[in-house]
Amino acid sequence: MTDPNPARGDSAASAAAPGTPPADSLVVEGDNLAVLRALLPAHRGTVKVVYIDPPYNTGNAHVYRDRFGTSGPVTGAAGHAEWLAFMRPRLELAREFLREDGVLFLHIDDRESAYAQILGHEVFGEHNSLGTLIHQRAKGGGNARMFVRGHDYIHIWGKDAEQVAPFVTEKKPPARYETIDGRRMLVDDDFLRVSFGRYRRGEERRLMYEDIETVRGSAKKAEVDARLATGDYMLRPWGDPDPATGERRHAVLRLTPAEQATSKLYSIIRVMNADGSADLDSLGLGGVFGYPKPVELLRILIESQTWSDPDAMVLDFFAGSGTTAEAVMRANLRDGGRRRFLLVQVAEPLRTAYSSTGGRIMAAAPTRGPGIAGPTRGPGAAEPAGASAAFATISAFCAERVRCAAAAHEEAGGAPVSVRFLGQDEL
């Protein structure tokens, strides 16, 4: 896959020694079934998170070569057979990429949700199913015929569910974060109380440091002093000065490093798909790709399993606009991690007309061009219907988005992002 803009991409690119797994991130243009097979020997058992948002089954032709055609209209389970046959070998390969504690997120709408879940159970084993998240992606929709469909499903499986860690996220408000001695900390000033139960309005419920021994005894006072000595706790002046002495009492604050301040991920994630368009706007790529997934959604999913594993590998073999790559960068910017991404995207024509469900549809098969630079067109040649004039293929757009996101990541203070851009025939 040739680089049409070396001035923007080469500073972040590096070559790996032949025969060794690359230490950098990778963006590959090609049919994901063939690409996954080519990459598997070097990457088997190395991936912590697989996220895929596969094309939704709308009855149109696949851009992939392993098409399972049908003649005439089909309904019921038979109408899903082509899509399931298309997905099965890819899920089976994805499982081989996963570490024993790895997980796969499959993002899907309600058209294929039930069938996708059964297929996932068959590939991974129902005992390795970790449940389903709801992505609330839209609101409004007053013209809906029956009801407003504002959500998708994210089915999750582990390679070995027994080895998968809990899904976590950063504690949200009313949690309060402060920078103390140059380190971001979660500050809790309400964990040590006089007693637990109901309080009258205006009554101080916090147990002040000066009152600990009187209220809770000398053992508790010694425990708090020990935690103060280790830096787990700190004291902060609290309330008004004593009228008699002019001195203030002190609340005990419990400090937790931000990277350790987590709570369990809630099963409903509210991130609007409109945010995905805003993400592209911020990179100067707005108005080109229809219904991109929002970076924040992918960041939440990735961090939920890599919070304590900031060097993890993330795989997305239906890469689309490249949201997964930017989400990995955003996660690394938060905690200084070195997560890497492995993206695969077929050279599918980039159209501006997309499914109103918020996901890509199965588009007609493209005429291949010379790679990421896009197909070369002769003078006066017409663009395909709905195609973007700036980018001939989704894979070309994806690669450019990765470059722009990497540049923005470094401008925001992140470490340089090392990425290789390859075509299927270069593997």
C-alpha positions as MATLAB code, in Angstrom:
seq = 'MTDPNPARGDSAASAAAPGTPPADSLVVEGDNLAVLRALLPAHRGTVKVVYIDPPYNTGNAHVYRDRFGTSGPVTGAAGHAEWLAFMRPRLELAREFLREDGVLFLHIDDRESAYAQILGHEVFGEHNSLGTLIHQRAKGGGNARMFVRGHDYIHIWGKDAEQVAPFVTEKKPPARYETIDGRRMLVDDDFLRVSFGRYRRGEERRLMYEDIETVRGSAKKAEVDARLATGDYMLRPWGDPDPATGERRHAVLRLTPAEQATSKLYSIIRVMNADGSADLDSLGLGGVFGYPKPVELLRILIESQTWSDPDAMVLDFFAGSGTTAEAVMRANLRDGGRRRFLLVQVAEPLRTAYSSTGGRIMAAAPTRGPGIAGPTRGPGAAEPAGASAAFATISAFCAERVRCAAAAHEEAGGAPVSVRFLGQDEL';
ca = [
       0.000    0.000    0.000;
       1.861    3.099   -1.165;
       1.958    6.254    0.904;
       0.564    9.211   -1.069;
       1.713   11.743    1.503;
       5.170   10.843    2.847;
       5.621   14.265    4.402;
       2.839   13.477    6.866;
       3.299    9.766    7.373;
       6.984    8.807    7.059;
       8.094   10.472   10.268;
       5.926    7.961   12.111;
       6.794    4.942   10.011;
       9.455    2.313   10.629;
      10.426   -1.008    9.110;
      10.541   -4.308   10.957;
      13.212   -6.940   10.361;
      12.056   -9.688    8.000;
      10.621  -12.702    9.761;
       9.962  -10.951   13.086;
       6.674   -9.565   14.439;
       6.627   -5.763   14.031;
       6.970   -3.710   17.209;
       4.935   -0.880   15.728;
       1.318   -0.483   14.720;
       0.130   -1.667   11.351;
      -2.487   -0.600    8.793;
      -3.085   -3.097    5.986;
      -5.188   -2.645    2.878;
      -6.693   -5.891    1.629;
      -9.317   -8.580    2.032;
      -9.340   -9.257    5.741;
      -9.686  -13.018    5.396;
      -6.463  -13.270    3.397;
      -4.716  -10.638    5.521;
      -5.614  -12.344    8.791;
      -4.279  -15.646    7.487;
      -1.036  -13.964    6.450;
      -0.594  -12.171    9.784;
      -1.541  -15.076   12.036;
       1.866  -16.810   12.236;
       3.492  -13.672   13.656;
       0.563  -12.551   15.829;
      -1.071  -15.725   17.123;
      -1.990  -15.320   20.784;
      -0.749  -11.713   21.019;
      -3.918   -9.610   20.823;
      -5.696   -8.443   23.972;
      -8.711   -6.751   22.327;
     -10.455   -7.377   19.021;
     -13.111   -4.831   18.063;
     -15.120   -5.293   14.886;
     -18.016   -3.385   13.382;
     -18.736   -5.664   10.409;
     -20.839   -4.662    7.402;
     -24.497   -5.074    8.170;
     -26.470   -7.597    6.154;
     -28.580   -5.530    3.774;
     -28.717   -8.047    0.941;
     -26.158   -6.192   -1.193;
     -23.048   -7.875   -2.571;
     -19.952   -8.192   -0.442;
     -16.734   -6.493   -1.439;
     -14.989   -9.629   -0.242;
     -14.065  -12.493   -2.518;
     -15.563  -15.326   -0.493;
     -19.098  -14.369   -1.507;
     -21.841  -16.897   -0.814;
     -24.496  -15.924   -3.338;
     -28.146  -16.894   -3.392;
     -30.598  -16.857   -6.244;
     -33.879  -15.085   -5.747;
     -35.288  -13.540   -2.580;
     -34.775  -15.447    0.648;
     -36.429  -14.924    4.008;
     -36.111  -16.259    7.531;
     -32.903  -17.967    8.645;
     -31.909  -18.632    5.027;
     -31.718  -14.886    4.458;
     -28.923  -14.702    7.031;
     -26.900  -17.642    5.711;
     -24.667  -15.579    3.435;
     -23.746  -13.128    6.166;
     -23.079  -15.909    8.683;
     -20.947  -17.857    6.211;
     -19.031  -14.642    5.544;
     -18.448  -13.987    9.256;
     -17.605  -17.486   10.539;
     -14.070  -17.903    9.161;
     -13.174  -14.383   10.239;
     -14.336  -14.985   13.805;
     -12.473  -18.279   13.889;
      -9.281  -16.503   12.844;
      -9.898  -13.688   15.320;
     -10.028  -16.237   18.112;
      -6.572  -17.472   17.138;
      -5.154  -13.936   17.415;
      -6.412  -13.510   20.983;
      -4.367  -14.018   24.102;
      -5.841  -16.426   26.620;
      -7.197  -13.403   28.522;
      -8.239  -11.606   25.336;
     -11.729  -10.449   24.381;
     -13.659   -9.760   21.195;
     -16.228   -6.954   20.895;
     -18.688   -7.486   18.024;
     -20.696   -4.329   17.292;
     -23.929   -5.041   15.435;
     -27.459   -3.729   14.878;
     -30.647   -5.644   15.594;
     -30.847   -7.058   12.067;
     -28.133   -9.647   12.739;
     -27.770   -9.436   16.520;
     -29.454  -12.743   17.390;
     -27.706  -14.675   14.618;
     -24.342  -13.081   15.425;
     -24.709  -14.072   19.058;
     -25.408  -17.703   18.187;
     -22.467  -17.742   15.766;
     -20.187  -16.278   18.432;
     -21.290  -18.954   20.884;
     -20.416  -21.612   18.313;
     -16.963  -20.173   17.599;
     -15.916  -19.220   21.126;
     -18.129  -21.520   23.169;
     -21.216  -20.263   24.956;
     -19.349  -20.612   28.252;
     -16.956  -17.902   27.014;
     -19.724  -15.391   26.376;
     -19.221  -12.334   28.583;
     -22.525  -10.642   27.833;
     -23.829   -7.779   25.723;
     -23.374   -4.036   26.012;
     -25.859   -1.504   24.668;
     -24.485    1.417   22.699;
     -26.929    4.306   22.785;
     -25.892    6.066   19.599;
     -28.732    8.463   18.763;
     -31.662   10.391   20.126;
     -34.688   12.033   18.580;
     -36.133   10.396   15.480;
     -39.652   11.761   15.569;
     -40.392   10.323   12.112;
     -39.838    6.730   13.218;
     -42.755    4.522   12.204;
     -42.943    2.349   15.313;
     -40.369    3.562   17.839;
     -37.012    5.311   17.807;
     -34.150    2.864   17.287;
     -31.322    4.651   19.034;
     -29.048    1.799   20.054;
     -26.844   -1.028   18.801;
     -25.490   -4.143   20.480;
     -21.926   -5.041   21.385;
     -21.596   -8.776   22.031;
     -18.499   -9.858   23.919;
     -16.641  -13.153   24.127;
     -13.405  -14.099   25.794;
     -10.987  -16.665   24.491;
     -11.063  -18.076   28.015;
     -13.691  -16.316   30.120;
     -12.078  -17.548   33.328;
      -8.950  -15.538   32.565;
     -10.630  -12.283   31.510;
     -10.356   -9.414   33.989;
     -13.402   -7.310   34.942;
     -14.375   -4.515   32.550;
     -13.526   -1.196   34.181;
     -13.761    2.511   33.523;
     -12.527    5.649   35.232;
     -14.607    6.758   38.200;
     -16.917    9.552   37.110;
     -18.474   12.453   39.057;
     -19.166   12.858   41.923;
     -15.598   11.538   42.076;
     -13.173   14.474   42.244;
      -9.696   14.543   40.743;
      -6.845   16.851   41.749;
      -3.203   17.113   40.794;
      -1.163   16.591   43.949;
       2.634   16.752   43.823;
       2.454   16.516   40.055;
       0.286   13.402   40.011;
      -3.404   13.149   39.143;
      -5.269   11.699   42.125;
      -8.830   10.776   42.986;
      -9.636   12.629   46.223;
     -12.265   11.266   48.608;
     -12.985   13.489   51.610;
     -16.146   11.689   52.727;
     -15.058    8.140   53.505;
     -14.360    8.608   57.220;
     -17.538    9.525   59.097;
     -18.678   10.062   62.640;
     -21.316    7.397   62.064;
     -23.220    5.982   59.121;
     -26.900    6.645   58.658;
     -29.116    9.690   58.269;
     -27.836   13.156   59.115;
     -29.706   16.357   59.814;
     -29.281   19.120   57.250;
     -26.220   21.222   58.040;
     -24.730   18.614   60.395;
     -21.091   17.694   59.661;
     -20.894   13.977   58.979;
     -17.143   13.798   58.361;
     -15.001   12.613   61.236;
     -12.289   15.220   61.735;
      -8.754   14.053   62.398;
      -8.683   15.688   65.818;
     -11.750   13.676   66.894;
     -10.732   10.215   65.673;
      -9.343    8.907   68.956;
     -12.300   10.201   70.967;
     -14.946    8.814   68.593;
     -13.329    5.658   67.153;
     -10.517    4.840   69.578;
      -6.717    4.793   69.581;
      -6.431    1.842   67.181;
      -8.285    3.733   64.476;
      -6.141    6.802   65.113;
      -2.993    4.690   64.692;
      -4.344    3.215   61.455;
      -5.031    6.672   60.003;
      -1.590    7.932   61.091;
       0.060    5.012   59.328;
      -1.801    5.773   56.097;
      -0.849    9.442   56.409;
       2.782    8.406   56.690;
       2.617    6.341   53.484;
       0.853    9.113   51.540;
      -2.389    7.171   51.083;
      -4.148    9.816   53.168;
      -3.599   13.526   53.646;
      -5.078   16.185   55.905;
      -6.863   19.299   54.729;
      -8.149   22.206   56.860;
     -11.935   21.987   57.062;
     -14.715   24.265   58.187;
     -14.542   27.516   60.065;
     -11.870   28.281   62.699;
     -12.746   27.509   66.295;
     -14.042   30.785   67.871;
     -12.035   30.192   71.034;
      -8.673   29.136   69.613;
      -8.817   30.358   66.005;
      -7.586   26.974   64.871;
      -9.238   24.849   62.190;
      -9.806   21.143   62.305;
      -8.755   18.787   59.494;
     -10.623   16.363   57.281;
      -8.887   13.136   56.291;
      -8.585   12.735   52.512;
      -8.094    9.354   50.876;
      -5.910    9.554   47.766;
      -6.025    7.089   44.894;
      -3.804    7.455   41.816;
      -6.054    8.183   38.835;
      -4.782    5.146   36.960;
      -6.068    2.959   39.801;
      -9.375    4.787   40.289;
     -11.800    2.550   38.478;
     -15.347    1.303   38.688;
     -17.078   -1.506   36.817;
     -18.208   -0.650   33.295;
     -21.962   -0.120   33.043;
     -23.740   -2.172   30.399;
     -25.273    0.873   28.664;
     -22.752    3.214   27.028;
     -24.137    6.553   25.907;
     -21.951    8.075   23.191;
     -23.705    9.690   20.254;
     -22.669    8.687   16.733;
     -22.702   12.394   15.869;
     -19.546   12.640   17.963;
     -17.817   10.462   15.372;
     -18.358   13.127   12.727;
     -17.030   15.764   15.125;
     -13.903   13.623   15.625;
     -13.233   13.743   11.886;
     -13.988   17.465   11.739;
     -11.269   18.077   14.341;
      -8.741   16.346   12.057;
      -9.798   18.349    8.992;
     -11.493   15.290    7.486;
     -15.134   16.187    8.013;
     -17.891   15.647    5.497;
     -16.227   12.686    3.778;
     -17.089    9.507    5.680;
     -20.673    8.721    6.628;
     -21.516    7.622   10.175;
     -18.039    6.992   11.623;
     -17.993    5.378   15.039;
     -17.085    7.866   17.801;
     -13.573    7.696   19.241;
     -14.865    7.966   22.799;
     -16.915    4.776   22.456;
     -13.909    2.804   21.232;
     -11.675    4.319   23.906;
     -14.082    3.183   26.613;
     -14.176   -0.358   25.219;
     -10.411   -0.607   24.740;
      -9.560    0.838   28.135;
     -12.085   -1.420   29.850;
      -9.737   -4.332   29.162;
      -6.350   -2.598   28.942;
      -6.555   -0.258   31.933;
      -3.839   -2.257   33.687;
      -2.247   -3.444   30.452;
      -1.123   -0.286   28.614;
       1.172   -2.188   26.220;
      -1.637   -4.301   24.758;
      -2.329   -4.980   21.079;
      -5.733   -4.068   19.597;
      -7.033   -5.601   16.354;
      -9.792   -4.268   14.076;
     -10.171   -6.037   10.744;
     -13.204   -4.025    9.596;
     -11.331   -0.790   10.208;
     -13.609    1.567    8.281;
     -12.615    5.164    8.947;
      -9.870    4.136   11.387;
     -11.628    5.101   14.616;
      -9.960    2.240   16.496;
      -6.484    3.606   15.800;
      -7.372    7.050   17.143;
      -9.037    5.476   20.195;
      -5.824    3.575   20.956;
      -3.873    6.837   20.708;
      -6.326    8.581   23.013;
      -5.993    5.800   25.580;
      -2.208    6.077   25.389;
      -2.372    9.847   25.823;
      -4.356    9.403   29.024;
      -1.964    7.035   30.774;
       1.289    7.198   28.809;
       0.703    3.672   27.522;
       2.211    2.024   24.467;
      -0.807    0.181   23.131;
      -0.528   -0.767   19.473;
      -3.192   -1.248   16.823;
      -3.493   -3.606   13.894;
      -6.047   -2.418   11.323;
      -7.251   -4.147    8.169;
      -9.537   -2.554    5.591;
     -10.463   -3.709    2.108;
     -10.204   -1.213   -0.767;
     -13.935   -0.553   -0.764;
     -15.175    2.508   -2.701;
     -15.759    5.438   -0.393;
     -19.334    6.577   -0.775;
     -21.001    9.457    0.969;
     -24.335    7.591    1.172;
     -24.432    5.252    4.143;
     -26.992    3.251    6.041;
     -29.215    5.334    8.268;
     -28.777    2.705   10.983;
     -25.391    4.247   11.633;
     -23.219    1.470   10.220;
     -21.589    0.564    6.959;
     -23.581   -1.474    4.494;
     -22.243   -4.137    2.175;
     -21.340   -2.111   -0.880;
     -20.831   -3.270   -4.449;
     -17.437   -4.736   -5.352;
     -14.844   -2.095   -6.299;
     -12.394   -1.840   -9.130;
      -8.999   -2.044   -7.447;
      -6.598    0.828   -7.849;
      -2.878    0.897   -7.114;
      -3.242    0.920   -3.335;
      -3.776    3.487   -0.658;
      -3.259    6.336   -3.098;
      -6.538    5.238   -4.672;
      -7.460    4.176   -8.197;
      -5.907    6.179  -10.998;
      -8.558    7.714  -13.239;
      -8.040    8.890  -16.799;
      -8.971   12.396  -17.955;
     -12.700   12.910  -17.858;
     -13.372    9.592  -16.087;
     -16.500    9.682  -13.965;
     -16.468    9.007  -10.238;
     -18.564    6.083   -8.988;
     -21.996    7.103   -7.751;
     -21.691    8.642   -4.316;
     -17.892    8.346   -4.263;
     -15.708   10.860   -2.481;
     -13.615   12.990   -4.811;
     -10.837   13.259   -2.185;
     -10.486    9.550   -1.379;
     -11.335    6.799   -3.827;
     -11.440    4.041   -1.204;
     -12.254    3.617    2.464;
      -8.781    2.148    3.005;
      -7.173    5.330    1.640;
      -9.328    7.453    3.928;
      -8.516    5.184    6.885;
      -4.783    5.539    6.329;
      -5.007    9.319    6.064;
      -7.096    9.469    9.234;
      -4.427    7.442   11.067;
      -1.734    9.879    9.904;
      -3.737   12.916   10.951;
      -4.600   11.381   14.315;
      -0.942   10.494   14.916;
       0.099   14.074   14.188;
      -2.607   15.413   16.515;
      -1.557   12.914   19.185;
       2.020   14.194   19.129;
       0.888   17.822   19.126;
      -1.110   17.048   22.287;
       2.047   15.807   23.999;
       1.808   12.120   23.175;
       4.775    9.959   22.233;
       5.517    9.523   18.504;
       3.242    6.945   16.897;
       5.096    4.352   14.857;
       2.889    2.998   12.058;
       3.544    0.908    8.969;
       1.184    1.055    5.981;
       1.139   -2.086    3.857;
      -0.834   -3.675    1.081;
      -2.017   -7.264    1.163;
       0.646   -8.321   -1.346;
       3.408   -6.900    0.883;
       2.743   -9.288    3.787;
];
